[in-house]
Amino acid sequence: MPSTQLDAIIVGAGFAGIGAAIQLKRQGLDNFVVLDREADLGGTWYVNHYPGLTVDVPTTTYSYYFEPNPNWNRLFSTGAEIKQYADNVADKYDIRRHIRFNATVESARWDEEAKLWSVTLADGATLTARYLITATGFLSQPFTPEIPGIHSFEGKVVHTADWDDSYNPANQKIGIIGTGATAVQLIPELAKDAADLTVYQRTAIYVVPKVDIKFSARAKRLFARVPLTQRAIRAVTDWLYELMISIGVLRYTPRITLAAADLAKMWRFATIRDKELREKLTPEYDFGCKRPTFSNKYYRSFTKPNVHLQTSGIDHIEADGIVANDGTKAVIDTLVLATGYDIWEANFPAFEVIGRDGRNLGKWWRDTRFQAYQGVAVPYFPNFLSLASPYAFLGLNFFNSMEYQMRHMDRLFGELKRRGATTFEITEEANTRYLDRMTELLGGTLFTQGNCASARSYYFNPSGEPTLLRPMSTRNAVREASSYPVSDYHIS
């Protein structure tokens, strides 16, 4: 198929891709395409639609700062509401017409002579563009564990990232593998009607009560008429989350970490009377090493007679059930995989990216260290920004990460326009300086000072470094994105 040249190609139509598209439009770039392998926009909020799905960050905070939504029904909104918000923002900023759905990217290669990116799709099409922006997200490649016999199971198998909406758990014998944030939301829903639910836990998770409120019609009218009122609520929720990250994670404070763990401990004690069960649900690592979550139902689910917690591990799976390491077997009709995503092996990067002098991004990251200047730029990859990179994520709220990344794009593309330039590449010196600073900052955090060895957290790369996270406050990240030296880039 013939090649089509564009100003920019954005890969991913989730909130990062939508934000990047909005920023390009602000810079006067309109000849771009957003490619997404799914049939609709929204990223993880389109793909995920399992029962009980809600956001685990208050929606006053979990939204674009420049686009508040006065119509949230609850402080912690449902997945369907978040998806609707994505639709509304895309429509308001006329992003949808740029999106090409069912378009899977297989590879991207920099053409040094033409100064263009060549992007190859699974259907054989090739697109060329001056700029390439990957917005594939951190939670985009579902992980299926290689458990002996898993492919021999003859019942129904469903992954939470590919939920079957027609499935009815009523009177079913279900085995669910995983107790991460997704499972915390799903398990109480399955426990309502299942004849029997066996939960296979490898690593316990910290769960604290969810202080959720419903926004009345009156409150929503007030938010719409006086947006400052909603921004005031956001200021409070932003501050609380920033405080939690700052004193509990970025500056490791054992007393604060212990206090947070005690809150989860008190919640377990208040909801579970069985001491042995409480101990099984108690994490062995420090609070914050693995992303904690909020639920008023999760612990209570294990007090139901039809729910069983298995912590000895899985030996193998047979045609009709799961055999645990302690020799017990649970006969099941349905196997639910709440096993999360393959972040480091399949997502960094999500497809092959070849830069200048033939440098392969994935191979280079693995041969050296996972690294990216301000979480977006990599040397030897001209005109390339990766929004889901090492050191990109600001703790608990993805939208805060998107905020500083949009500021970074604004400064960079503004400088290109000012100079009449068309090419940028982060210098090796700037990248090394940034990597050294991130390594130093991480040295004083919970992740290196605390007890995180048993957390099995996706924050840590295969080498044991917590390089998913940018160890600084949102305020500092936004400030740096708005004021970094443009001389850190070679611009021509």
C-alpha positions in Angstrom: 0.0 0.0 0.0 1.2 3.5 -0.7 2.8 5.6 2.0 0.9 8.6 3.4 3.0 11.5 5.0 1.6 13.3 8.1 2.8 15.9 10.5 2.5 13.4 13.4 1.4 9.9 14.3 0.1 9.2 17.8 -0.2 5.6 18.8 -3.0 5.0 21.3 -6.4 6.7 21.7 -6.6 6.6 25.5 -6.4 9.6 27.7 -2.7 10.1 26.9 -3.3 10.0 23.2 -6.2 12.3 23.4 -4.2 14.7 25.5 -1.3 14.6 23.0 -3.7 15.3 20.2 -5.2 18.3 22.0 -1.7 19.6 22.5 -0.7 19.2 18.9 -3.8 21.2 17.9 -2.9 23.9 20.3 0.4 24.2 18.4 -1.3 24.5 15.1 -0.6 20.9 13.9 -3.7 19.4 12.5 -2.4 16.9 9.9 -2.0 14.0 12.2 -3.5 10.6 12.9 -4.2 8.7 16.1 -3.9 4.9 15.6 -5.5 2.5 18.0 -5.9 -1.3 17.8 -9.3 -1.3 19.5 -12.7 -0.4 17.9 -13.2 2.7 20.1 -11.4 5.3 22.1 -10.7 5.3 25.8 -7.8 2.9 26.1 -8.0 0.9 29.3 -11.5 2.4 30.0 -12.8 1.0 26.8 -11.1 -2.4 27.1 -12.1 -3.0 30.8 -15.7 -3.4 31.6 -15.8 -6.1 34.3 -18.4 -6.0 37.1 -17.6 -3.5 39.8 -15.2 -1.4 37.7 -14.6 2.0 39.3 -11.8 4.5 39.4 -9.6 4.3 42.5 -8.7 7.9 42.5 -11.4 10.6 43.1 -12.7 11.7 39.7 -12.3 15.3 40.7 -8.6 14.5 40.5 -8.8 11.8 37.8 -9.5 14.2 34.9 -7.8 16.7 32.8 -7.1 19.9 34.8 -8.2 22.0 31.9 -11.4 20.0 31.4 -13.4 19.5 34.6 -16.5 17.5 34.4 -19.5 18.8 36.5 -21.5 15.7 35.8 -19.8 13.0 37.8 -22.3 11.0 39.8 -19.9 9.9 42.5 -16.6 10.9 43.9 -15.3 7.5 42.7 -17.0 7.1 39.4 -17.7 3.9 37.5 -15.8 2.8 34.4 -18.7 3.6 32.2 -18.7 7.2 33.4 -14.9 7.5 32.8 -15.4 6.1 29.3 -18.1 8.7 28.6 -15.8 11.4 29.8 -13.2 10.3 27.3 -15.9 10.4 24.5 -17.0 13.9 25.6 -13.5 15.3 25.6 -12.6 13.8 22.3 -15.7 15.2 20.7 -15.3 18.7 22.3 -11.8 19.0 20.9 -12.6 17.3 17.5 -10.2 14.5 18.1 -12.4 11.6 16.9 -12.0 12.5 13.2 -8.2 12.0 13.5 -8.6 8.5 15.0 -8.1 5.4 12.9 -9.6 2.4 14.8 -8.7 -1.3 14.4 -5.2 -0.2 13.4 -2.5 -2.2 15.1 1.1 -0.9 14.8 3.8 -3.5 14.3 6.9 -1.3 14.0 8.3 2.2 13.6 11.6 3.2 12.0 13.4 6.5 11.7 14.5 7.4 8.2 17.6 9.6 8.8 17.8 10.7 5.2 14.2 11.8 4.9 14.0 12.9 8.6 10.7 11.0 8.9 9.2 8.2 10.9 7.9 5.2 8.9 5.2 3.3 10.8 4.1 -0.1 9.6 0.6 -1.5 10.4 -0.5 -5.1 10.8 -2.6 -4.8 7.6 0.5 -3.9 5.6 -0.1 -0.2 5.3 2.8 2.2 5.9 2.4 5.7 7.2 5.2 8.4 7.4 5.2 11.4 9.7 7.6 14.0 10.9 6.8 13.2 14.6 6.0 10.0 16.4 4.3 10.0 19.8 3.5 6.7 21.6 0.7 6.8 24.0 0.2 3.1 24.5 -0.3 3.3 28.3 1.2 1.2 31.1 -1.8 -1.2 31.3 -2.3 -2.3 27.7 -0.8 -5.8 27.4 -2.8 -8.4 29.4 -0.7 -11.0 31.2 -1.6 -14.7 31.3 0.5 -16.7 33.7 2.2 -19.8 32.4 0.7 -22.2 35.0 1.1 -25.9 34.2 -2.1 -27.2 32.6 -3.8 -23.8 32.2 -4.6 -24.5 28.6 -6.1 -27.9 29.4 -9.0 -26.4 31.5 -12.2 -27.3 29.8 -14.5 -24.8 31.5 -14.9 -21.1 30.7 -11.8 -18.9 30.9 -12.1 -15.1 31.1 -9.5 -12.5 31.6 -10.6 -9.3 33.3 -9.2 -7.3 30.4 -11.5 -9.2 28.0 -14.6 -9.6 30.1 -17.6 -11.4 28.6 -20.6 -9.2 29.4 -22.9 -12.2 28.7 -21.4 -14.2 31.5 -23.6 -14.8 34.5 -21.7 -15.9 37.7 -24.9 -17.0 39.4 -24.7 -20.6 40.8 -21.2 -21.1 39.2 -18.2 -22.5 40.8 -15.5 -19.9 40.1 -11.7 -19.8 40.7 -10.1 -16.4 40.4 -6.3 -16.0 40.2 -5.0 -12.6 41.5 -5.7 -10.2 44.3 -4.6 -6.9 42.8 -6.6 -3.7 42.3 -8.9 -5.3 39.7 -9.6 -8.3 41.8 -10.4 -6.1 44.8 -13.3 -4.6 42.7 -14.4 -7.8 41.0 -14.4 -10.4 43.9 -17.2 -8.7 45.8 -19.4 -8.8 42.7 -18.7 -12.4 41.9 -19.2 -13.4 45.6 -22.8 -12.1 45.5 -24.2 -14.9 43.3 -21.5 -17.6 42.8 -22.2 -21.0 44.3 -18.5 -21.2 45.2 -15.7 -18.7 44.8 -12.1 -19.7 45.4 -9.6 -16.8 45.4 -5.9 -17.7 44.7 -3.7 -15.1 46.3 0.0 -14.9 45.7 0.6 -11.4 47.3 -1.7 -9.8 49.7 -2.8 -6.2 49.0 -3.3 -3.3 51.3 -7.0 -2.2 51.3 -8.4 0.8 53.1 -11.9 2.1 53.4 -13.3 4.1 50.5 -14.9 7.4 51.5 -17.3 7.7 48.6 -20.1 10.2 48.2 -22.8 10.7 45.7 -23.1 14.1 44.0 -26.7 15.3 44.0 -28.3 17.0 41.0 -28.0 20.3 43.0 -24.3 19.9 43.5 -23.8 19.1 39.8 -25.7 22.2 38.8 -23.5 24.2 41.1 -20.4 22.7 39.6 -21.6 23.6 36.1 -22.6 27.2 37.0 -19.7 28.0 39.3 -16.7 25.8 38.2 -14.6 27.2 41.0 -16.5 25.1 43.5 -15.5 21.9 41.7 -11.9 23.1 41.4 -11.9 23.7 45.2 -12.9 20.1 45.7 -10.2 19.0 43.3 -7.6 21.1 45.2 -8.5 19.1 48.4 -8.3 15.7 46.7 -5.1 16.7 44.8 -3.5 17.9 48.1 -4.4 14.7 50.0 -2.9 12.4 47.3 0.2 14.6 46.9 0.6 14.6 50.7 0.3 10.8 50.8 2.9 10.4 48.1 5.3 13.0 49.4 5.5 11.9 53.1 4.9 8.2 52.7 6.8 7.4 49.5 9.1 10.1 48.1 10.6 10.9 51.5 10.5 7.6 53.3 9.0 8.1 56.7 8.6 4.8 58.6 6.1 6.2 61.0 3.8 7.4 58.2 4.1 4.1 56.4 3.3 2.2 59.6 0.3 4.4 60.3 -1.1 3.7 56.8 -0.5 0.0 57.3 -2.3 0.2 60.7 -5.3 1.8 59.0 -5.6 -1.2 56.7 -5.0 -3.5 59.7 -7.9 -1.8 61.7 -10.1 -2.2 58.7 -9.3 -5.9 58.5 -10.0 -6.3 62.2 -13.3 -4.4 61.9 -14.6 -6.6 59.1 -13.0 -10.0 59.7 -13.2 -11.8 63.0 -11.3 -14.9 62.0 -7.7 -14.3 63.1 -6.2 -16.9 60.7 -8.0 -15.3 57.7 -6.8 -11.8 58.7 -3.2 -13.0 58.8 -3.5 -14.5 55.3 -4.8 -11.2 54.0 -2.0 -9.2 55.7 0.8 -8.0 53.4 4.4 -8.7 54.5 5.8 -5.6 52.7 5.5 -1.9 53.6 2.4 0.1 52.7 3.0 1.8 49.3 5.5 -0.7 47.8 2.6 -2.1 45.8 -0.2 0.2 44.8 -2.8 0.1 47.6 -6.5 0.3 46.9 -9.9 1.3 48.4 -12.8 -0.9 49.1 -15.6 -1.2 51.6 -16.6 -4.7 50.3 -13.4 -6.7 49.6 -12.5 -7.9 53.1 -16.2 -8.6 53.9 -16.4 -10.9 50.9 -14.1 -13.4 52.5 -16.5 -13.8 55.5 -19.1 -15.3 53.2 -19.5 -19.1 53.4 -19.2 -19.4 49.6 -15.9 -17.6 49.4 -12.5 -19.3 50.1 -9.0 -17.9 50.2 -6.2 -20.1 49.0 -2.6 -18.9 49.7 -0.5 -22.0 49.3 0.0 -21.3 45.6 -1.1 -23.2 42.5 0.6 -26.5 41.5 -1.3 -27.1 38.3 -4.6 -26.8 36.6 -6.7 -29.7 35.4 -9.6 -30.0 33.0 -12.1 -29.4 35.7 -10.3 -27.5 38.4 -7.2 -26.0 40.2 -4.9 -28.1 42.3 -3.1 -26.0 45.0 0.4 -26.7 46.4 -1.1 -28.0 49.6 -2.8 -30.8 47.5 -6.3 -29.5 47.7 -8.4 -29.3 44.5 -11.2 -26.8 43.8 -13.5 -28.1 41.1 -14.7 -25.1 39.1 -16.8 -24.1 36.1 -15.1 -20.8 35.4 -11.5 -19.7 35.6 -11.1 -15.9 36.0 -7.7 -14.4 35.4 -7.3 -11.2 37.3 -3.6 -11.4 36.6 -3.0 -7.8 35.4 -0.7 -6.7 32.6 2.7 -7.5 31.3 4.2 -4.0 31.8 8.0 -4.5 31.3 8.4 -7.3 28.8 5.5 -6.5 26.4 5.0 -2.8 27.0 8.5 -1.2 26.9 8.0 -0.5 24.1 4.6 -1.9 22.9 6.0 -2.5 19.4 9.4 -2.4 17.8 10.9 1.1 17.5 14.1 1.6 15.6 15.8 5.0 15.9 18.9 6.7 14.5 21.9 4.4 13.6 19.6 1.4 13.9 19.2 1.6 17.6 16.4 -0.7 18.8 14.6 0.9 21.7 13.6 -2.2 23.6 17.0 -3.9 23.2 18.8 -0.7 24.3 16.7 -0.3 27.4 17.4 -3.9 28.4 21.1 -3.8 27.5 21.7 -0.6 29.4 19.0 0.6 31.8 15.4 1.7 31.5 15.6 5.5 31.1 13.9 8.5 29.4 14.5 12.2 29.9 11.6 13.6 31.9 9.8 10.4 31.1 9.2 11.2 27.5 12.4 11.5 25.4 15.3 9.1 24.5 18.6 9.9 22.8 19.1 8.4 19.2 15.3 8.7 18.7 14.7 12.0 16.9 11.2 13.5 16.8 10.0 10.8 19.2 8.1 11.2 22.4 7.0 8.2 24.5 4.4 9.1 27.0 4.5 5.6 28.7 8.2 5.5 29.5 10.5 4.8 32.4 10.3 7.7 35.0 7.0 8.9 33.5 4.3 8.0 36.1 3.6 10.3 39.0 2.4 7.9 41.6 -1.3 7.4 41.9 -2.8 9.7 39.3 -2.2 9.2 35.6 -3.7 12.6 34.7 -1.1 14.4 36.7 1.5 12.7 34.5 -0.4 13.8 31.4 -0.5 17.3 32.7 3.3 17.7 32.8 3.8 15.8 29.6 1.4 18.2 27.8 3.5 21.1 29.3 6.6 19.4 28.0 5.2 19.2 24.5 4.0 22.8 24.6 7.5 24.0 25.4 9.2 21.8 22.9 7.0 22.3 19.9 6.7 26.0 20.8 10.5 26.2 20.5 10.5 24.4 17.2 7.9 26.9 15.9 9.9 29.8 17.2 13.1 28.6 15.4 11.4 27.4 12.3 12.9 24.0 13.0 11.6 20.6 12.2 13.8 18.1 14.1 14.6 17.5 17.8 16.5 14.9 19.7 17.4 14.9 23.4 21.2 15.0 23.9 23.0 12.1 25.6 24.4 14.5 28.2 20.9 15.7 29.2 19.6 12.2 29.4 22.5 10.9 31.5 22.2 13.9 33.8 18.5 13.2 34.2 19.0 9.5 34.8 21.6 10.2 37.5 19.2 12.6 39.2 16.3 10.1 39.2 18.6 7.4 40.6 19.7 9.7 43.4 16.1 10.8 44.2 14.9 7.2 44.3 17.6 6.4 46.8 15.7 8.2 49.5 12.2 6.8 48.7 10.2 4.0 50.2 11.1 1.8 47.2 14.8 1.6 48.1 14.7 2.3 51.9 11.6 0.3 52.8 10.7 -3.4 52.9 9.5 -4.0 49.3 11.2 -7.3 48.5 8.0 -9.3 48.7 5.6 -6.8 47.1 6.0 -8.0 43.5 5.0 -4.5 42.4 4.8 -3.5 38.7 6.6 -0.3 39.8 9.8 -2.3 39.7 11.5 -3.4 36.4 13.0 -6.8 35.9 16.3 -5.6 37.4 14.6 -4.5 40.6 14.7 -0.7 40.0 11.4 1.2 40.6 11.8 3.0 37.2 8.2 3.2 36.4 7.8 6.2 38.7 9.1 9.8 38.5 10.1 10.4 42.1 8.8 14.0 42.5 5.7 15.9 43.3 3.2 16.9 40.5 4.1 20.6 41.2 7.8 20.0 40.6 7.2 17.9 37.6 4.9 20.5 36.0 7.4 23.2 36.9 10.3 21.3 35.3 8.2 20.5 32.2 7.5 24.2 31.8 11.1 25.4 32.3 13.6 22.8 31.3 16.5 24.1 29.3 15.6 23.8 25.6 19.4 23.3 25.1 18.8 19.8 26.5 17.5 19.1 23.0 19.5 19.3 19.8 17.1 21.2 17.5 17.6 21.7 13.8 
